[in-house]
């Protein structure tokens, strides 16, 4: 048993493993399987196209999940995970700050700026690219 365990450890050494994005993809896969199974037994009973779509979507999700877990390109997978988490963090912060701040994108560099709520038009300078533009509060 020791030789097999050593081979397994060597195989998984340097692989990316699991992260938040993979966990969400796995839960999406499970929810899709459950919902599509119920639909295939009731609404789409005997429909070949539905079975094909179900097979393709579930296969795609499983391939993506395992590809990300077994990847040795750790930096790229980490960037994907950070983009995914950043997307939802921005949405959470926008909701939390909705009474006191507004979020606007710089037209030049597309950076998201958090600005205090104020009435009227205001001049804003982007801290990233130093572009000046007007926003309405």
Secondary structure, DSSP 8 states (H G I E B T S, - for coil): -HHHHHHHHHHHTT-----HHHHHHHHHHHHHHHHHHHHHHTTTTT-HHHHHHHHHHHHHHHHHHHHHHH-S-HHHHHHHHHHHHHHHHHHHHHHHTTTTEEEEE-TTT--EEEEE--SSEEEEE-TTT--EEEEE-
